[in-house]
Amino acid sequence: MPNTINGDNGAVQAYIDAHAYIAKRQPEYPPLTDLADALYHQSKGDETKLTAYLAKCEAVKTKYPKSS
């Protein structure tokens, strides 16, 4: 006999649907190594790489917005 959990399937599905943006965003975010490099360059006075990194993150957030 398989293990089963009794509960409100609608609530579970609503939670999954409300958080689906997370799984969609993850593969499109730039790698954290790019952030580390950008922070290094920022410490040397060059903001361009950090600005570009943050713009890429913002583009992903815009593409896959949080559900209301």
Long-range contacts (C-beta under 8 A, 24 or more apart in sequence): 17-67, 18-67, 20-67, 21-64, 21-65, 21-66, 21-67, 24-64, 25-60, 25-61, 25-63, 25-64, 28-60, 28-63, 28-64, 29-56, 29-57, 29-60, 30-56, 30-57
